[in-house]
Amino acid sequence: MKPGVRHVAAVVLLAGLTLSGPIALGKKKTTPSAPQTDERKRAVHALNRLTFGPQPGDVERVVATGVDQWIARQLHPDKIADNAFEARLTPFRTLRMNTREIVENFPPQPMIKAVASGKQSLPSDPLKRAVYQAQIQRYEERQDHKQAASNGAADPGAADKSGSRHAGDQARTAQQVQELLDLPPDQRVKAFLRLSPADQQALAASLRGDQRDAFVEGMNPKQRETMAALNDPQQVVVSELLQAKILRATYSSRQLQEVLTDFWFNHFNVFIGKGPDRYLLTAYERDVIRPHALGKFEDLLVATAQSPAMLFYLDNWLSVGPDSDAALGIADHSAWRRRGPGGQAKRQRSGLNENYGRELMELHTLGVDGGYTQEDVTEVARVFTGWTLKQPMKGGGFTFEGRMHEPGDKVVLGHRIKSHGEKEGLEVLHILARHPATARFISNKLAVRFVSDNPPAALVDRMAETFLKKDGDIREVLKTMLASPEFWAPEAYRAKVKTPLEFVVSALRASDVEVSDAMPVARHLQTMGMPLYGMQPPTGYSTKADAWVNSSALLDRMNFALALAGGKLKGVAAEPDQLLPKTAALDSQQALAALESSLLAGDVSQQTHQVISARLQDPKISRRKLDDPPRAPNLAMIEGLLLGSPEFQRR
């Protein structure tokens, strides 16, 4: 962000555009073109709470359909055609792969090491082979470095073969790039594959910015992915996952499903930075979270418990019962390493792990005040021994390993769980899913997300009652919430502060931009303190205001808004004038009024309107001298200031 733009943002914030205190919407500046009827306000409220924010024209469409009818449709996403959006995801092949396919196509280090050591063969597909060969070369170079270091680096030149070769051949690499750029895409790929692995790696590493874009232009998705994977196959998987998240939230017509997918992923949080979880999260979100977002809570709970992503994240796949066959070394020794020099068997796995048992009750079901004890945590951990993974580094799935399972009966929350292998875990999940404490904990968390940071107890009670009566049917619990006077109360209108994700995506939607590369948006979210899939503790991100409201965070938001509106965000095409009515040319004040209507449905306080209006007269912003004649309004600046306003920060 340029210093001048950052200065503008700071001036505006210091002038009064902050989130402290309630927004005085009763004193809003309302334009004649945006009458605030009750039905219109209901539409705005529904769109703000049940979607990632309205797009231009959404309010009118919802009013025309009827708010209640629109909500009923969103509660059944399978009835909403989303083909136009799905076409946007076509280039991202990993989104349609199972985990084993992802690992095979974009090999992690264990896979590369296995091929380099001859334990596994190179793939026959030429594009796959190129990726493997590039990573094998890097692996062997690292081994050379280590060997040189262990030998005292007697031959520094040998310690960096690739570096010296690349430095000496930069001109040749540049010539190769130009020669390939002159070829049609298919011929370019074929010629590239004829290069040696070292030349391929050097060429791929040399591509930057526009030249990189030109090099892959016209290639099919597999070819483009291969070019990216030559440098870092893991990053291809992560990039496609992150971009899909932003694109779904921005463009999918099944908005409530996407909001709930985000909610449930956050509830059953898994950290992308832990080992192979970056390879497991694609299937976790696609196959575990999204399909169950509006279904029965117990089904969702079981799906997460058996998910490779969760099993690995909370280490349950390593949990071994202290008295199990595996721990005692009885019979089958497949779970043990070979005996060491001393003749003692060495365990591959640790002992009993309580991570999942604790988080299952504290964060997934009962809540911290749900009435369980430390003894319950230990007993639940014993129940889930043997719930493990088959070849997790190769993308294997859930399996129950009886030899790791703790034998005998267990007692959980006063219930005796008879010794029954894998079925013990299913029984415990059934008990927890139907527990009154779970009903209240889940209902309260949903109410915090959709109603207020401190939802009325009476509403939570009614939602919990529905939860218990309807066997944890999430759709029915939401219906109770959406039919409540508390959800539609005037004090709830624009009262929830947006998380960084909600703010960023709502800005994209309100601005009606075209996103061709969502990675710059993902990087902004990291700057704002909410990297996608990046919450390391199992608590997930907070949806309450106190986690996100501070001067630094608000400045980051304002700078993002200005960059977005000003077309300074790479990969995002913005045209503020398309948000204006197709009438005669507008002056700054008329443009401000029109954009207030378009971006905020006219819900702008007098204070915000006056602050922005005054800023538009500032020569530093209007870019004219005081005695200059009026110029066309700076639409990008007006839009950016409105997107950074307190009203837009709230939903």
N, C-alpha and C positions, 0 to 999 in steps of 0.2 A: 504494500500500500504506500502510495506516495505521501511524503510528510504533509503536503498541503491538504490532502483528503483527510488524513488522520487529524490534522488541526481542526478542520471543519467539524468532524465527528465530536471532538472534545468540546468545541464551542457549543454545539447543540446540546450535548449532554449537560454541560455546566449551566446552560441557559434554562434548564428545567425539564428536559425530556428524560425522566428517570422512572424507575418502577416502584419507588417507595410510596407506600400508601395506595388507597384505592383510586381507580380511574373515575373521574367525575363525568361519567357518560351522560348524566342528567343535563350537563351544560355543553353538550356536543354541538359542533357546527354541522348542521344538516343541509345538504343541497336539495333544491326542489326536485331534482331528477331522481332522488333516492328516498322516497317516502318510507318512514319507519312504521309500517303496519305491524300488528301483532303477528300475523302469519309470516311476514318477512323476517321479523326478528327471530321467530322460532326457526325459520330456515337457516339464518345465519348461525344461530346457536347450535343447531344440529350439525351443520357442516363444520363448525369449529371444534366440536367435541368428538364427532364420530368419523371424521376424516382427518387428513393431514392439512386441512385448510381448503377453503373454496378456491376454485379456478374462476376466471372471468365467465360470467353467465350462469354459474352454478346456482346462485341464489334464485334467479328468475326461474330456472328449470325446476328447482325443488318446490317453489311456490306453485308453479303450474301443475306439477304432479300431485302435490299435496304432501306436507311434511310427514305425516304418519305413513302414507303409502311408500314414500321414499325410504323411510326407516325400515319398514317391513321388507323391502326389497334388499336392502343392505344386510339384513339379518340372514338372508339366504343367498350367499355369494355364488353358489352353483347355478343360480338362475340368471346371473349377470354375464353377458358375453363380454369377454376381455381380449378378443383376438387382436385388435389393433395394438394393444399394449404388448401382448406376448411376442409380436413380431419384432419389437425392440430388443428382445433378449436372444434372438436367433444367433447373433455372433458369439454368444457366450456358451460354448459347448460344455464346459464343466457343469453348468447348471442342470444338464440332462444326463450326466454320468453318475453311476453309483461310485462309492468311495474307492473300490478296487480299480475301477477304470481311471479315476482321477490319479491315483498313485502310479498306475502303469504309464499313463500318458505324460505326467508331470512328476518325474521321479524325485523323491526326497533322498537325503544323503544315505540312509541305510540301503536303499535300492541301488544307488550308484556304487556304493562300496561292494555290494554283492556281485555286481557285474564286473567291476574292476578286478576283483579277486578271482573271477572265473566261476563263481558259484551260480551264476545266472547268465544266460546268453543275451546278447544284444537283440532288440526287436528287429524284425525284417522290414517293417514299414520304413521307408527312407526318411520321412519327416520325424518319426519317433526316434529313429537311430541317430539323427543329427543332434537331437536334444541330449540323448544319453552320451554321445561322444564328446559333446562340449562340456558336460558335467564331469565326465571321467577325466578329461584333460585337466580341469581345475582341481579335481581330487588328487591327481598324480602330482601336480605342481605343488599343492600343499604338503604332500608327503615328502617331496624333494626339499621343501623349506625346512620341515621338521628334521629330516635327515642331516641337512647342512648344519642346522642349529646344534644337533646332538654331536656333530663332528667338530664343533667349534667354528663353523662357517669358514673352513679353510679355503673354500672356493666361492667367494661371494657371487661371482658371475653365474655359477651353476645353480645358485639358490634362487635365481629369478630368471629362468630361461625365457618365459613368456614375456616378461617386462622388457628385457633387452631386445628380444626379437621384434616386439611391437614397436618399440622406439625406433629401431633401425628401418622398419618397413612401413612407416606411416604413409609415405608417398605412394607406395605400391597399393596399400589398402584403399587409399582415397581414389586411386585410379580404378581399382576393382569395383568400388561403389558406383562410380560414374558409369562404367561399362554396363553394370547390371541395371542401373536406372534407365538406360537407353533401351532395354529390352521390354517386351510385353510381360505382364505379371507372371503367366505360367512359365514362360521361357526364363524369366528372372529367377524363379524358384528352382527350376531344373539346373540352371547354371550355378546357382548358389550351392546346391547339394553336391555338385561335382568338385567343389573346393575341398581342400583338406580340412579336418576338424579345427586345426590351429588357425587357418585362414578364416574359416567361418566364425570362430570366436572373436578374432580380431576385428572382422568386419562388423559383426553385430554390436560389439562394444563401442565401435567408432560412431555409430549412428546416433544422432541427437536431433531433437526438435523437429523442425520442418522436414529435414532430410530423412529422418526416420519415418515420418508420416508418408512422405513421397515413396519411400522404398516399399512400404506394405500396401500402398494404394492399389486397389484392384485385386488383391489377393483374397482367397476365400477364408472363412474363419479359422480353419485348421492351419492354413499357411501363416496367417497373422499370429496365431497363438504360438506356433513353432518359433517364429522370429523372436517373440518376447521371451519364450522359455529358454532360448539359447543362453541368455544372461541369467535368468532366475526362474526356473519352472514353478517354484513355490509361489512366487509373486503373481504369476498368472492366475492361479487358483484363488488367491486372496483378492486380487483386483476384481475378478469377475463376481465374486461374492459381494464385495463392497458396492460395486457399481449397480448390481441387481437390486440391492437393498434400497438404494436411493431412487433408482428408476421405478421400482414397484411403488414406493411411497408417493412418488411424484405423478405417475401416469396411470396406475391401475384404476379401473372403474370399481373394483371391489375394495373400496377404501376401508370399510369397517373391518374386513378380514385382515387387511394389512396393518391397521392400527392394533388389532388384537394379536396378530402375529408378533409384532414388536413388543406388546405388553407381556405375552407369555414367554417369549424368549428371554426378556428381562427377568421375569419371575423365575424361570428355570435357567438361570444364566450359566453360560459356558464361555471361558476365556480363550480367545483365538490364539493367544501367544504361548499356550502350553503344548509343546511337542506336536504330535500329529493332529491335534484338534483343528489346526488350520486346514487340514484335509477332510476332517469329519464334519465340519459345520455346515457344509453345503447340504448334505443329506439330512442333518439334524433339523435345520430350519424347514427344508422342503418336505420331508417325509414324516417328521415327528410333530413339529409345532404348527405349521400352517393348516394341515388337514384337520387338526383337532381343535382349532382356535375357537370354534363355536359349538363344539360337541360336548360330550360328557367329560367332566373333570377327571374321573377315574381312568378313562381311556387315555387321556393326555398324561396322567401321572404314570401309568404303566409304560407308555411309549417312551417317556423321558428316562425312566428307570432302566430300561433295556437298551437305551441308545448308546452306541459306542462313544459318542462325544461326551455324554455325562459320566459313563463308566470310567473313561480315561481322566476326565477333568477332576473328579473327586476321588480318584484312585481306588474305586471299589474293585476294579478288575484285578488288583493285586491282593485283595483281602483274602486271607486264608484262616479258616477256623483253627484255633489252637489244638483241638483234639481231632482234626480231620486226618484222613489217610495221607494227604499230601504233607501235612506238618509232621506226622509221625514216621513218614518214609515207608509206608506200608504198600506192598504190591507194586503197582505200576510206578516206575520212576521217571515217567516222561516229563513231569513238572520240575524235575531236579537237574541240576548240572551234573556233569561227570564228577566222580570223586577226585578230590585233590590229592597232593602228595602224601598228606597225613592219613588218607583213607576215610576222611570224614565227608559226608554228603554236604554239598553247599546248596542252599535254597536259592531258587530264582526269584521267589516272591517273599515279601515281608509277612508279618503276622496279621492279626486282626486290625483292620483299618476302620475307624469310626467316622470318617469324614462324611460319607454319604448318609449314614444313619442320623447324624446330627443335623445336617442341612435338610434332609427329607422332612424332619419334624419341625425344625425351627423356621425354615424359609419356604418350603414347598407346601406344607399342609397346616399344622396346628398353630404355628406362630410361636414367638419366644415365650409368650405367656399361656401356652396351650395346655399346661398341666402335665407335661412329661418330666421325667427325671433322668439323671445320668445313667441310672440302671437301665431305663428304657432305651437310651442311646446305644448302650453296649449290647443289649438284647437284639435290637434292630440290626446292628452291625453283624451279629452272629447269624441272623436270619438271611442276610444278603451275601454271606460268603458263598463262593461258587458262581455268582453272577459275574461273568468275566468276558473276555474277548478272545476271539480266535485270530491270531496273527494280526494284531492291531497295526503294526508298521506296514503291512501290505494291504490295509483296508478291509480286514476281516470284520465280521459282525459279532453280535451278541451270541454267547453260548453259556449253557449251565454246565459247570464242571463239578460233578458230584464228589470227586476226591478232595476238592478244596472246601467243601461245605462242612460246617460245624454240625456234628450229629446231636441228637437229643431234642427234647422239647424246649421251647423258649416262652417267656412271659412278657408281653408287650402291652402296656396300658391296662393291665389287669386281665388281659385275654391270654389264655394258654394256647400257644401255637404248637400243634402236634408236629413231630418230626416227619417232614414230607418233602424234603429236597426243595426244588425250585418253587413248588406250590406254596411254601411258607411265605416267600416274598410276595406273591400275589395276594395271599390272605392278609398280610400286614398292609399292603397298599389299599385293599378293599376297606379295611377298618379305618385307616387314616382318611380316605376319600369321603367317607360317610360320617365322620366325626363332627359334632356340633362346633367344636373349636375351629375346625377346618372351614366349615361353612361360613363362620363369622370372619375368619382371617381373610379368606378369598374375597368375600363380599365387600369387606372394608377396603381391600386393596383395589378392587374394581371401582368402588365409589371414589377413592382418592384420585384415580386416573381420570374418571369421567365427570365427577361432580364437583368436589372441592378438596383442598388439602386436609380439611377437618370435616369429613362428611357427617351429617346428622345421624345420631345413634338410631333413631327410629327408622330411617331409611335402610341402614345396614341390617337392622333386625329383620325387616321385611324381605330383604334380599337373601339373608341367611335362611329364613324360613322357606323361601322358594327353593333354595339350593338343596335343602334336606328333603322337601316334598318331591322334588323332581329329580332326585338321584344325581345331583350335581350337574344338571343340564345348564351349561353356560348360557346358551341362547335364552332360556327361560329366566335366568337370573337377570340378564340384561333387559329383558322385556319388563320385569318388575321395576328396575331402575328407570327405564325410559318412560314408564307410565306414571312415575311419581311426581308430585308437585315440587319436590326438592330439586329434581333435575332441571325443571323449567323455571325455578324461582328467579325473580329479577336480580337478586344478589349473586346468582351464579353466572350471569351473563358477562362474558369476557373477564372472568375472575381468576382463571387458572393461568399461571405463567408457563409459557412454552419451554420445554427442554431445548437444548441446542438442536437436536435432530428435528423436533417439531417446528422450530423457528426456521431453520434452513429450508426444509422441504416446503413449508407453507409459503415462504418467500418465492421459491421456484414456481409453485403452483399459481400463486397470485399474480406473478409477473408474466405467466404464460410463455416461459422461455423454452428453447429447444436445447436439450442436453445431449451432446454428442460424446462427451467424455465426463463421467461423474467422479473421476479420481480427484480432481482439484476440489470438488465439493467435500469429498471425504477427508481431504487434508485440512480443510477449514474446520470440520467437526473435531478433528484432533486438536487443533489450536484452541477451540472453544472448550476443551476438556471432556469431550464425549466421543472418543474414537469408536467407530462401529465395531461391535463385538470385542471391545477392548477393556471391559471392566474386569479386573483380575479377581477381586473377591466375589464369592457366590451371591452376595446381596443384590447385584445388579445396580443399575442407575436409579437414583431417586427421581420421582416425578413431582416432588414438592418444590415450591418456589425457593425456599431457603438454601437449597443446594446450588442454585444457579444465579441468584441475584447478587451481584457485586459490581463495582465500577469497572474492573478489568474485563469481566465477562460481557458487560453491556457495551463497552468500547469495541470488543471483538465483533459483537453482533452488528453494531453500527457500521463498522468497516466492511464487513461482509455485505451488508445491504447496499452500501455505496458502490462496492466493486461489482456486485451483481447488476445493479441498475445501470452502471456506467459501462457495461460490456467489458470489464477488466478481468472477468473470471474465465480462464481458459477452458474451452470445451463447452461453454454455455453461451448461446446467442440470445441477447436480450434486445427488445425493441420497445421502449416505453411508449412511443406514439401509438402503438397498436391498442393500448389500453384506453385511449381517448375516443370520444365520439367523433364520427366522420362529419365534422362541421367546419365552419370557417376557422381560420387561424385563431388560437387562443393566446391571451397574454398570460403572464406568470400566475396571477391570482385565479384566473379562470381554469388554467391547467391544474393548479393545486386543488381547486374544488372538484374538478372532474376525477382526478386521481384519488382523492379522498373517498369519492363514491365507488370507484372501481376496486380499490385495494382494501377498503375498510367498510364498505356499505354505508358510508357516511358517518360511522361511529367515531368521530374525532372530537376530542374535548376542545373547548375554546382556548385553553392554554396551549395545547399542542398546535392548533391552527395558527395562533398568534405568533408562537415561537418560530415556526417554519416560515410563515409569511414574512416576518421581520428578517429572517436569514436570507430570504430571496432578494431583499433589497441591498444586501451587503455586497459591495463591489468585488470582494474576494470570491464570492460565490456566483454572482451574476456575470462576472468576467467583463465588466464594462466600467468605464469611468463615470463619475457622478453626472457629468454633463453630456454623456453620450445619449443618443436616441435609444428608445427601447429596442431590445433584440428579442429574438425568439426565445421562449422560456427554456431554461435548462431542465428538460424533462427528467433526465437521468438523476440529477441532484434531488429534484422534488420526490421522485419515486424512492430513492435511497433513504431520504429523511423520513418518509412515511413508513417504509419497511422497518426502520429503526425506532419508530415511535413507541411509546408505552402501550398504545392501543393494539398495535400489531404484535407486540411481544406477548400479548395475552390471548387466550382462546375461550 
